[in-house]
Each structure stands twice: as structure tokens, then as C-alpha cells.
Amino acid sequence: MTQRMWHNKEIKDRYDVVIIGGGAHGLATAYYLAVNHGITNVAVLEQKFIGYGGSGRNTAILRSNYRTEEGIKFYDQALKLYEDLAQDLDFNLMFSQMGHFTLAHSTASMQAQTTRAAYNQACGVDSYVLEPKEIKEMLPEIDITDHPRYPIHGALYHPPGGIIRHDAVVWAYARACDRAGIHIHQLTKMEDIIMTDGKVTGVVTNRGKINCGMLVSCVAGWSSGICEQVGVKLALVTHPLQALVTTAYKPWLHHVVVSSTLHIYLSQTDRGELVCGNGIDHYPHYGMRSTLSFLEGYAAHVLELFPILHNVSVQRAWAGLCDMTPDYSPIISLIDEVQNFIVNCGWGTWGFKASPASGWNTAEMVATGRTPALIEPFRHDRYIKNRLVGEKAAASVGN
Ligand SMILES: Cc1cc2nc3c(=O)[nH]c(=O)nc-3n(C[C@H](O)[C@H](O)[C@H](O)COP(=O)(O)OP(=O)(O)OC[C@H]3O[C@@H](n4cnc5c(N)ncnc54)[C@H](O)[C@@H]3O)c2cc1C
């Protein structure tokens, strides 16, 4: 008989920890609470279904070649956890470390990639700069002539970067949580937060009231609305991000390719489809529909790099919500004004790759009440103290 991956259980009156959001960050937090800290009286509340948000809509790029020391060390912990995750969760996650190119189309961009390579190497992350002819050897179909509007000057190459099967990550975490005794409640929307004397003591959902010792918000693009309920104004704005997948082709692209100048990136899955995306929609909103202008813009730009793609067919396009912070770094933070409340958000266009480290450290924060050193730079009060962790050069389109 086939086993269910996770089970619908009765909602209890009280949990030690309630996590809002059944994406990779919420589930990873729940999982590491159980396996690292033995805390299992935990509920994950998901308004729709597991993976409904960005975790089921992303283009699955993993890498750790960030720009700041704080960012590089954090994403490197995540990448290392990802390397063992299939084994830890006993689930084939199809992680392919195929290598990741960030193309440079100007002298200034080459300088930026060279600096980034130096920072990466200083933190022990494998990343280096390539000349156009070296790029051509690894990507024979790319146009390195001076015909395109933005000719290629070189690239940052990151061998351990690659792609994973994103929905498998979410399902595997959910199954592991269920096996550890954690309750996953789908179709359970948190509608209000109950506060008593400045402390969070519970939540009101569409299925009734739940008391809790600690509330953790892992709702990415929905975070501003949740935090407003307890009077916390977050430094983030929600924008949609669109992506598309083509029909399947013979394998020809064996690396992830990103061009921030052209606002595009692409990779090829094991099934042969090209998975493609660009930067966020410029206007903030909560719509999750694809637009024709995205498809037109993407096609025009990708053909400058890969003219051989002139005849490919788009199979499907979609959008997800991205919680964009001013410094392109996340917020994982206890909130001074509200006790028993942790916010995990600000993952923008790049947060899927962070999920294991985010969950690991958020769980530690819940269990100990202290902020682990690795995520200290990502406290929310950095915007008040002017201690920004500027990752725009390495996040944004690069995912
Ligand atoms: C098109 C696209 C491509 C991307 N590509 C990449 C990539 O290649 N690499 C990368 O690292 N990142 C990428 N990202 C970013 C990444 O998807 C997100 O940063 C990440 O998935 C966020 O995960 P999360 O668990 O924090 O949030 P989500 O996965 O968004 O989960 C939040 C969940 O909270 C639920 N929720 C909201 N409000 C409530 C409520 N009131 N009650 C109960 N539940 C609620 C939502 O339904 C949702 O399921 C991409 C994003 C998009 C949209």
C-alpha cells in the first residue's frame, strides 16, 4: 500500500511552536527543531498547500558565490547542507552541481566579478573569473563575438553551483517533519495574531484558535501583512518575479548561465526543458500571473546570447512573490517590540538556496532564544543601526 507523504491531523489547542508558511523555510525550521533540538510539539500552518509559494515556483538555482563575507558564509552553509540533504531526508532531490556562470558585459562588471571571486576565495568558496574564449569552450553555443549589443567580456564561474528539484525539497522536508511528529495543517490560514501583555500567545485561523509558546513567520512575499498585525513595519516590498519553461530539447546546456546586464538566466533540466527567468517586475504588487511583456523581453535578450534558441517553444510561464529588502539580504530576527515572535523573510528572488541554513539557524534561535552568530548580520534592526549587508551585486537576477 502506498504511504502518504504526510498526514492530516487534528489541530491541537496548543503547540510549543507555530510556524506560519508551508514553504521550504517554514518546513526546514520545523525539521531542524525536531532533529537538532528535540522540539516536536510544532505545527506548520499553510493557507493553501505545501509549496504553494515561492518554494514551488522558483527556478531552483543553488550557489554560494555571494558578495559579502556575511552572505558568502551563510549561503555556503546552506549549499553544504544541500549536498547531504538527499541522504538526510532519504529522498532523491536531483541536485546537479553543474557549475554557474555570471556573465560580465563591461569592464566595470569584470572588475565587480573579479572582486567577488576574491571575496569568495577568501571565504573558501570555489569561484573564479574566465576569459571569453574559456567560456566558449564550456558553452559552445554562446555568442562571444562583438555583434550583440552587450558583448561578453568574461564571467565569474562557480563550479559547485547548480540546480535541484525544488518541489522534491519541499515534499521531502514535509515528509520528514511528519515522521518526526510535527503537524502540517494545509488549508489553514492564519488570520490574526493574539497578543497578551506584549507577547504573542496564539493565532486565530480559519479553522479556529491555536495557542502557542512561540510564533515564527516564514511567509516570504506575504510577510508585510502578517507583521502589520503586530504593529511591526518591515523594511521590504513585495514584487512578482516571472519565469518560464520551454518544451524539451536534446541536452545541450550543461551549466547555469546568468546575465545581470541582459536580465536573464537559464538552465536545462534532466528532462531537457530550458528553465528561464529574469528580474522582478518593476511595480510592487501581489499578482501571480505571467505577462506577454515578460515573454517578449526574455526572448529578445536570450537570443542575443544564444541565437540557436530562435525556434524554441514556451510550454508554461508563471510568477511568484518576492519579498525584496533594501540591501538584498534576508531578515531572520527576533523582534524587540514583540516577544515570542520571530520573522524569517526578505528572501527576494534568491531565497530557495538558503532554506536549509535558514531553517537550521531559525530553529536554533527558537530553541535557545539567542541569535546564532552566522545570522546575527540579518537582524531586522540593521536598518535602524545602518548596518546593511549589501548583496545587490550578487543577488537580484542571479537568483
Ligand atoms: C519565479 C521565481 C524564481 C526563483 N528562482 C530562485 C532560484 O533559482 N534560486 C533561489 O534560491 N531562489 C529563487 N526564488 C526565490 C525563492 O523561491 C524564495 O525566496 C523562497 O522559495 C521563499 O521560501 P519561503 O519558504 O520563505 O516562502 P514561500 O515558499 O513563499 O512560502 C510561504 C508560504 O506561506 C503561506 N502563507 C502566506 N500567508 C499565510 C497565512 N496567513 N497563513 C498561512 N500560510 C500563509 C503561503 O501560502 C506560502 O506557501 C525564485 C522565486 C520566484 C518567484
The ligand as a Tripos MOL2 file, in Angstrom:
@<TRIPOS>MOLECULE
LIG
   53    58     1     0     0
SMALL
NO_CHARGES

@<TRIPOS>ATOM
      1 C1          9.9600   32.7420  -10.4360 C.3       1 LIG1
      2 C2         10.8790   32.6210   -9.2530 C.ar      1 LIG1
      3 C3         12.1470   32.1190   -9.4180 C.ar      1 LIG1
      4 C4         13.0130   31.9960   -8.3260 C.ar      1 LIG1
      5 N1         14.2210   31.3930   -8.5210 N.ar      1 LIG1
      6 C5         15.0320   31.1550   -7.4630 C.ar      1 LIG1
      7 C6         16.2270   30.4250   -7.6560 C.ar      1 LIG1
      8 O1         16.5600   29.9930   -8.7660 O.2       1 LIG1
      9 N2         17.0270   30.2120   -6.5580 N.ar      1 LIG1
     10 C7         16.6780   30.6710   -5.3270 C.ar      1 LIG1
     11 O2         17.4600   30.4550   -4.3900 O.2       1 LIG1
     12 N3         15.5230   31.3470   -5.1230 N.ar      1 LIG1
     13 C8         14.6830   31.5990   -6.1530 C.ar      1 LIG1
     14 N4         13.4960   32.2590   -5.9610 N.ar      1 LIG1
     15 C9         13.1410   32.7580   -4.6240 C.3       1 LIG1
     16 C10        12.5610   31.6340   -3.7620 C.3       1 LIG1
     17 O3         11.5330   30.9680   -4.4490 O.3       1 LIG1
     18 C11        12.0060   32.1760   -2.4470 C.3       1 LIG1
     19 O4         12.9110   33.0720   -1.8680 O.3       1 LIG1
     20 C12        11.7480   31.0440   -1.4490 C.3       1 LIG1
     21 O5         11.0640   29.9890   -2.0610 O.3       1 LIG1
     22 C13        10.9990   31.5490   -0.2390 C.3       1 LIG1
     23 O6         10.6410   30.4240    0.5220 O.3       1 LIG1
     24 P1          9.7490   30.5940    1.8100 P.3       1 LIG1
     25 O7          9.5690   29.2480    2.3940 O.co2     1 LIG1
     26 O8         10.3050   31.6660    2.6710 O.co2     1 LIG1
     27 O9          8.3640   31.1770    1.2620 O.3       1 LIG1
     28 P2          7.2540   30.5450    0.3140 P.3       1 LIG1
     29 O10         7.7270   29.3360   -0.3880 O.co2     1 LIG1
     30 O11         6.6950   31.6570   -0.4940 O.co2     1 LIG1
     31 O12         6.1970   30.0410    1.3530 O.3       1 LIG1
     32 C14         5.4140   30.9320    2.1040 C.3       1 LIG1
     33 C15         4.0930   30.2390    2.3510 C.3       1 LIG1
     34 O13         3.3510   30.9870    3.3140 O.3       1 LIG1
     35 C16         1.9920   30.7840    3.0450 C.3       1 LIG1
     36 N5          1.2110   31.8150    3.7320 N.ar      1 LIG1
     37 C17         1.1940   33.1410    3.4610 C.ar      1 LIG1
     38 N6          0.3560   33.7640    4.3180 N.ar      1 LIG1
     39 C18        -0.1690   32.8130    5.1320 C.ar      1 LIG1
     40 C19        -1.0930   32.8380    6.2020 C.ar      1 LIG1
     41 N7         -1.6720   33.9840    6.6020 N.pl3     1 LIG1
     42 N8         -1.4030   31.6830    6.8190 N.ar      1 LIG1
     43 C20        -0.8450   30.5130    6.4300 C.ar      1 LIG1
     44 N9          0.0440   30.4330    5.4080 N.ar      1 LIG1
     45 C21         0.3780   31.5710    4.7700 C.ar      1 LIG1
     46 C22         1.9200   30.8530    1.5230 C.3       1 LIG1
     47 O14         0.7660   30.2340    1.0090 O.3       1 LIG1
     48 C23         3.2090   30.1470    1.1160 C.3       1 LIG1
     49 O15         3.0120   28.7920    0.7690 O.3       1 LIG1
     50 C24        12.6100   32.4290   -7.0380 C.ar      1 LIG1
     51 C25        11.3400   32.9620   -6.8580 C.ar      1 LIG1
     52 C26        10.4630   33.0430   -7.9400 C.ar      1 LIG1
     53 C27         9.0900   33.5990   -7.7380 C.3       1 LIG1
@<TRIPOS>BOND
     1     1     2 1
     2     2     3 ar
     3     2    52 ar
     4     3     4 ar
     5     4     5 ar
     6     4    50 ar
     7     5     6 ar
     8     6     7 ar
     9     6    13 1
    10     7     8 2
    11     7     9 ar
    12     9    10 ar
    13    10    11 2
    14    10    12 ar
    15    12    13 ar
    16    13    14 ar
    17    14    15 1
    18    14    50 ar
    19    15    16 1
    20    16    17 1
    21    16    18 1
    22    18    19 1
    23    18    20 1
    24    20    21 1
    25    20    22 1
    26    22    23 1
    27    23    24 1
    28    24    25 2
    29    24    26 1
    30    24    27 1
    31    27    28 1
    32    28    29 2
    33    28    30 1
    34    28    31 1
    35    31    32 1
    36    32    33 1
    37    33    34 1
    38    33    48 1
    39    34    35 1
    40    35    36 1
    41    35    46 1
    42    36    37 ar
    43    36    45 ar
    44    37    38 ar
    45    38    39 ar
    46    39    40 ar
    47    39    45 ar
    48    40    41 1
    49    40    42 ar
    50    42    43 ar
    51    43    44 ar
    52    44    45 ar
    53    46    47 1
    54    46    48 1
    55    48    49 1
    56    50    51 ar
    57    51    52 ar
    58    52    53 1
@<TRIPOS>SUBSTRUCTURE
     1 LIG1         1 GROUP 0 **** ****
